[in-house]
Amino acid sequence: MFLLKTMTIKPTAKLGAIALVLAFTAGLSACAPEVGSDAWCKQMKEKPKGDWTANEAADYAKHCVFK
């Protein structure tokens, strides 16, 4: 029983870990360029056409081809 009490994680450590994971996730999602921007058009041009979704293809045509 003593071993179980000493191995428990404190609530503040759990909150800190959760905050770190959320910050990391938010940081990754902020790296994607905005749809329709020049950076996004360049990124899509370099991406293999077979990997495009239907929405990406439509957005590419709308924002990059038919400006």
N, CA, C and O atoms as CSV, one atom per row, in Angstrom:
chain,resi,resn,atom,element,x,y,z
A,1,MET,N,N,0.824,-1.180,0.000
A,1,MET,CA,C,0.000,0.000,0.000
A,1,MET,C,C,0.872,1.250,0.000
A,1,MET,O,O,0.552,2.233,-0.668
A,2,PHE,N,N,1.954,1.216,0.735
A,2,PHE,CA,C,2.854,2.366,0.795
A,2,PHE,C,C,3.433,2.667,-0.592
A,2,PHE,O,O,3.580,3.830,-0.968
A,3,LEU,N,N,3.758,1.623,-1.343
A,3,LEU,CA,C,4.335,1.799,-2.668
A,3,LEU,C,C,3.350,2.495,-3.600
A,3,LEU,O,O,3.760,3.347,-4.388
A,4,LEU,N,N,2.081,2.164,-3.535
A,4,LEU,CA,C,1.074,2.805,-4.377
A,4,LEU,C,C,0.926,4.286,-4.055
A,4,LEU,O,O,0.733,5.103,-4.955
A,5,LYS,N,N,1.014,4.633,-2.777
A,5,LYS,CA,C,0.882,6.037,-2.391
A,5,LYS,C,C,2.065,6.867,-2.875
A,5,LYS,O,O,1.898,8.036,-3.225
A,6,THR,N,N,3.237,6.287,-2.898
A,6,THR,CA,C,4.410,7.047,-3.313
A,6,THR,C,C,4.509,7.160,-4.829
A,6,THR,O,O,5.221,8.034,-5.323
A,7,MET,N,N,3.822,6.310,-5.580
A,7,MET,CA,C,3.911,6.323,-7.033
A,7,MET,C,C,2.807,7.140,-7.695
A,7,MET,O,O,2.808,7.272,-8.919
A,8,THR,N,N,1.889,7.680,-6.951
A,8,THR,CA,C,0.815,8.451,-7.556
A,8,THR,C,C,1.347,9.792,-8.050
A,8,THR,O,O,2.277,10.358,-7.476
A,9,ILE,N,N,0.751,10.277,-9.108
A,9,ILE,CA,C,1.157,11.556,-9.696
A,9,ILE,C,C,0.316,12.656,-9.084
A,9,ILE,O,O,-0.902,12.524,-8.963
A,10,LYS,N,N,0.962,13.734,-8.700
A,10,LYS,CA,C,0.259,14.847,-8.083
A,10,LYS,C,C,-0.618,15.539,-9.116
A,10,LYS,O,O,-0.263,15.581,-10.294
A,11,PRO,N,N,-1.753,16.080,-8.698
A,11,PRO,CA,C,-2.660,16.757,-9.637
A,11,PRO,C,C,-1.999,17.916,-10.380
A,11,PRO,O,O,-2.326,18.165,-11.541
A,12,THR,N,N,-1.085,18.620,-9.741
A,12,THR,CA,C,-0.426,19.739,-10.418
A,12,THR,C,C,0.468,19.237,-11.550
A,12,THR,O,O,0.613,19.915,-12.567
A,13,ALA,N,N,1.058,18.077,-11.389
A,13,ALA,CA,C,1.885,17.505,-12.442
A,13,ALA,C,C,1.012,17.077,-13.618
A,13,ALA,O,O,1.409,17.216,-14.774
A,14,LYS,N,N,-0.172,16.558,-13.321
A,14,LYS,CA,C,-1.100,16.166,-14.390
A,14,LYS,C,C,-1.538,17.389,-15.182
A,14,LYS,O,O,-1.581,17.350,-16.411
A,15,LEU,N,N,-1.859,18.464,-14.493
A,15,LEU,CA,C,-2.277,19.686,-15.177
A,15,LEU,C,C,-1.150,20.264,-16.019
A,15,LEU,O,O,-1.375,20.757,-17.124
A,16,GLY,N,N,0.048,20.199,-15.493
A,16,GLY,CA,C,1.202,20.684,-16.239
A,16,GLY,C,C,1.437,19.876,-17.506
A,16,GLY,O,O,1.739,20.439,-18.559
A,17,ALA,N,N,1.301,18.557,-17.409
A,17,ALA,CA,C,1.479,17.698,-18.577
A,17,ALA,C,C,0.396,17.964,-19.618
A,17,ALA,O,O,0.678,18.006,-20.815
A,18,ILE,N,N,-0.824,18.140,-19.169
A,18,ILE,CA,C,-1.927,18.425,-20.084
A,18,ILE,C,C,-1.700,19.767,-20.774
A,18,ILE,O,O,-1.909,19.886,-21.982
A,19,ALA,N,N,-1.279,20.764,-20.028
A,19,ALA,CA,C,-1.009,22.082,-20.600
A,19,ALA,C,C,0.111,22.011,-21.634
A,19,ALA,O,O,0.039,22.670,-22.671
A,20,LEU,N,N,1.135,21.223,-21.363
A,20,LEU,CA,C,2.243,21.073,-22.290
A,20,LEU,C,C,1.785,20.415,-23.589
A,20,LEU,O,O,2.172,20.847,-24.675
A,21,VAL,N,N,0.978,19.390,-23.483
A,21,VAL,CA,C,0.464,18.709,-24.674
A,21,VAL,C,C,-0.421,19.654,-25.492
A,21,VAL,O,O,-0.320,19.681,-26.719
A,22,LEU,N,N,-1.275,20.418,-24.839
A,22,LEU,CA,C,-2.139,21.359,-25.553
A,22,LEU,C,C,-1.323,22.453,-26.242
A,22,LEU,O,O,-1.634,22.832,-27.371
A,23,ALA,N,N,-0.305,22.955,-25.589
A,23,ALA,CA,C,0.543,23.991,-26.184
A,23,ALA,C,C,1.294,23.439,-27.396
A,23,ALA,O,O,1.426,24.124,-28.410
A,24,PHE,N,N,1.777,22.223,-27.295
A,24,PHE,CA,C,2.486,21.591,-28.401
A,24,PHE,C,C,1.553,21.395,-29.592
A,24,PHE,O,O,1.930,21.661,-30.733
A,25,THR,N,N,0.336,20.931,-29.323
A,25,THR,CA,C,-0.643,20.715,-30.379
A,25,THR,C,C,-1.022,22.035,-31.054
A,25,THR,O,O,-1.120,22.098,-32.280
A,26,ALA,N,N,-1.230,23.061,-30.281
A,26,ALA,CA,C,-1.567,24.370,-30.835
A,26,ALA,C,C,-0.416,24.913,-31.674
A,26,ALA,O,O,-0.643,25.550,-32.702
A,27,GLY,N,N,0.787,24.670,-31.250
A,27,GLY,CA,C,1.945,25.117,-32.009
A,27,GLY,C,C,2.060,24.437,-33.352
A,27,GLY,O,O,2.436,25.069,-34.340
A,28,LEU,N,N,1.743,23.170,-33.404
A,28,LEU,CA,C,1.799,22.445,-34.666
A,28,LEU,C,C,0.718,22.908,-35.623
A,28,LEU,O,O,0.969,23.041,-36.821
A,29,SER,N,N,-0.459,23.151,-35.124
A,29,SER,CA,C,-1.549,23.551,-36.005
A,29,SER,C,C,-1.353,24.964,-36.530
A,29,SER,O,O,-1.908,25.310,-37.572
A,30,ALA,N,N,-0.588,25.779,-35.844
A,30,ALA,CA,C,-0.346,27.145,-36.280
A,30,ALA,C,C,0.657,27.205,-37.428
A,30,ALA,O,O,0.807,28.259,-38.046
A,31,CYS,N,N,1.335,26.126,-37.726
A,31,CYS,CA,C,2.353,26.115,-38.766
A,31,CYS,C,C,1.769,25.993,-40.167
A,31,CYS,O,O,2.459,26.295,-41.141
A,32,ALA,N,N,0.535,25.564,-40.296
A,32,ALA,CA,C,-0.079,25.385,-41.601
A,32,ALA,C,C,-0.455,26.746,-42.187
A,32,ALA,O,O,-1.075,27.564,-41.507
A,33,PRO,N,N,-0.078,26.991,-43.461
A,33,PRO,CA,C,-0.436,28.273,-44.071
A,33,PRO,C,C,-1.940,28.352,-44.340
A,33,PRO,O,O,-2.619,27.333,-44.466
A,34,GLU,N,N,-2.434,29.567,-44.424
A,34,GLU,CA,C,-3.860,29.790,-44.656
A,34,GLU,C,C,-4.229,29.359,-46.077
A,34,GLU,O,O,-3.488,29.612,-47.027
A,35,VAL,N,N,-5.368,28.714,-46.204
A,35,VAL,CA,C,-5.838,28.250,-47.509
A,35,VAL,C,C,-5.987,29.450,-48.436
A,35,VAL,O,O,-6.608,30.452,-48.083
A,36,GLY,N,N,-5.408,29.331,-49.622
A,36,GLY,CA,C,-5.488,30.401,-50.607
A,36,GLY,C,C,-4.295,31.330,-50.615
A,36,GLY,O,O,-4.132,32.112,-51.552
A,37,SER,N,N,-3.452,31.265,-49.588
A,37,SER,CA,C,-2.267,32.127,-49.551
A,37,SER,C,C,-1.230,31.613,-50.551
A,37,SER,O,O,-1.310,30.476,-51.017
A,38,ASP,N,N,-0.269,32.458,-50.868
A,38,ASP,CA,C,0.791,32.050,-51.799
A,38,ASP,C,C,1.575,30.861,-51.251
A,38,ASP,O,O,1.954,29.960,-51.999
A,39,ALA,N,N,1.815,30.865,-49.933
A,39,ALA,CA,C,2.544,29.751,-49.312
A,39,ALA,C,C,1.752,28.450,-49.428
A,39,ALA,O,O,2.322,27.385,-49.663
A,40,TRP,N,N,0.430,28.548,-49.261
A,40,TRP,CA,C,-0.415,27.351,-49.365
A,40,TRP,C,C,-0.423,26.831,-50.794
A,40,TRP,O,O,-0.330,25.624,-51.017
A,41,CYS,N,N,-0.533,27.739,-51.769
A,41,CYS,CA,C,-0.517,27.329,-53.179
A,41,CYS,C,C,0.798,26.632,-53.521
A,41,CYS,O,O,0.807,25.613,-54.212
A,42,LYS,N,N,1.905,27.188,-53.033
A,42,LYS,CA,C,3.216,26.574,-53.283
A,42,LYS,C,C,3.303,25.193,-52.633
A,42,LYS,O,O,3.816,24.249,-53.234
A,43,GLN,N,N,2.796,25.079,-51.391
A,43,GLN,CA,C,2.816,23.800,-50.678
A,43,GLN,C,C,1.985,22.755,-51.426
A,43,GLN,O,O,2.396,21.601,-51.547
A,44,MET,N,N,0.823,23.159,-51.923
A,44,MET,CA,C,-0.037,22.224,-52.645
A,44,MET,C,C,0.582,21.834,-53.984
A,44,MET,O,O,0.435,20.695,-54.427
A,45,LYS,N,N,1.272,22.773,-54.631
A,45,LYS,CA,C,1.915,22.480,-55.917
A,45,LYS,C,C,2.995,21.416,-55.750
A,45,LYS,O,O,3.214,20.602,-56.647
A,46,GLU,N,N,3.673,21.424,-54.594
A,46,GLU,CA,C,4.745,20.455,-54.316
A,46,GLU,C,C,4.198,19.117,-53.818
A,46,GLU,O,O,4.889,18.102,-53.892
A,47,LYS,N,N,2.972,19.109,-53.316
A,47,LYS,CA,C,2.361,17.884,-52.792
A,47,LYS,C,C,1.894,17.006,-53.962
A,47,LYS,O,O,1.309,17.523,-54.913
A,48,PRO,N,N,2.141,15.687,-53.909
A,48,PRO,CA,C,1.677,14.817,-54.994
A,48,PRO,C,C,0.160,14.913,-55.181
A,48,PRO,O,O,-0.598,14.896,-54.211
A,49,LYS,N,N,-0.266,15.013,-56.434
A,49,LYS,CA,C,-1.688,15.206,-56.738
A,49,LYS,C,C,-2.552,14.050,-56.218
A,49,LYS,O,O,-3.725,14.252,-55.903
A,50,GLY,N,N,-1.995,12.870,-56.127
A,50,GLY,CA,C,-2.740,11.716,-55.622
A,50,GLY,C,C,-3.056,11.808,-54.142
A,50,GLY,O,O,-3.938,11.102,-53.652
A,51,ASP,N,N,-2.342,12.676,-53.415
A,51,ASP,CA,C,-2.556,12.846,-51.976
A,51,ASP,C,C,-3.528,13.975,-51.655
A,51,ASP,O,O,-3.848,14.198,-50.487
A,52,TRP,N,N,-3.999,14.684,-52.662
A,52,TRP,CA,C,-4.934,15.785,-52.441
A,52,TRP,C,C,-6.321,15.245,-52.117
A,52,TRP,O,O,-6.745,14.228,-52.666
A,53,THR,N,N,-7.018,15.928,-51.227
A,53,THR,CA,C,-8.426,15.612,-50.996
A,53,THR,C,C,-9.257,16.387,-52.019
A,53,THR,O,O,-8.743,17.273,-52.702
A,54,ALA,N,N,-10.524,16.052,-52.118
A,54,ALA,CA,C,-11.407,16.758,-53.046
A,54,ALA,C,C,-11.517,18.235,-52.654
A,54,ALA,O,O,-11.544,19.106,-53.523
A,55,ASN,N,N,-11.578,18.514,-51.372
A,55,ASN,CA,C,-11.667,19.901,-50.913
A,55,ASN,C,C,-10.392,20.673,-51.244
A,55,ASN,O,O,-10.452,21.835,-51.645
A,56,GLU,N,N,-9.242,20.026,-51.075
A,56,GLU,CA,C,-7.982,20.692,-51.399
A,56,GLU,C,C,-7.899,21.000,-52.890
A,56,GLU,O,O,-7.437,22.074,-53.276
A,57,ALA,N,N,-8.341,20.070,-53.725
A,57,ALA,CA,C,-8.313,20.290,-55.168
A,57,ALA,C,C,-9.225,21.450,-55.558
A,57,ALA,O,O,-8.856,22.286,-56.383
A,58,ALA,N,N,-10.407,21.498,-54.965
A,58,ALA,CA,C,-11.339,22.585,-55.260
A,58,ALA,C,C,-10.773,23.922,-54.781
A,58,ALA,O,O,-10.861,24.921,-55.494
A,59,ASP,N,N,-10.197,23.946,-53.585
A,59,ASP,CA,C,-9.603,25.176,-53.063
A,59,ASP,C,C,-8.409,25.615,-53.911
A,59,ASP,O,O,-8.217,26.809,-54.141
A,60,TYR,N,N,-7.612,24.660,-54.373
A,60,TYR,CA,C,-6.462,24.988,-55.217
A,60,TYR,C,C,-6.931,25.623,-56.525
A,60,TYR,O,O,-6.390,26.635,-56.971
A,61,ALA,N,N,-7.938,25.015,-57.124
A,61,ALA,CA,C,-8.462,25.576,-58.372
A,61,ALA,C,C,-9.025,26.975,-58.147
A,61,ALA,O,O,-8.787,27.878,-58.949
A,62,LYS,N,N,-9.763,27.156,-57.072
A,62,LYS,CA,C,-10.408,28.430,-56.794
A,62,LYS,C,C,-9.400,29.534,-56.471
A,62,LYS,O,O,-9.528,30.656,-56.961
A,63,HIS,N,N,-8.388,29.213,-55.636
A,63,HIS,CA,C,-7.494,30.249,-55.120
A,63,HIS,C,C,-6.169,30.368,-55.886
A,63,HIS,O,O,-5.543,31.427,-55.875
A,64,CYS,N,N,-5.748,29.302,-56.541
A,64,CYS,CA,C,-4.416,29.324,-57.161
A,64,CYS,C,C,-4.467,29.352,-58.689
A,64,CYS,O,O,-3.583,29.922,-59.328
A,65,VAL,N,N,-5.493,28.743,-59.273
A,65,VAL,CA,C,-5.579,28.674,-60.730
A,65,VAL,C,C,-6.431,29.816,-61.265
A,65,VAL,O,O,-6.008,30.541,-62.166
A,66,PHE,N,N,-7.622,29.977,-60.715
A,66,PHE,CA,C,-8.568,30.992,-61.178
A,66,PHE,C,C,-8.594,32.196,-60.253
A,66,PHE,O,O,-9.636,32.514,-59.679
A,67,LYS,N,N,-7.469,32.861,-60.102
A,67,LYS,CA,C,-7.385,34.027,-59.213
A,67,LYS,C,C,-8.168,35.180,-59.760
A,67,LYS,O,O,-8.210,36.245,-59.145
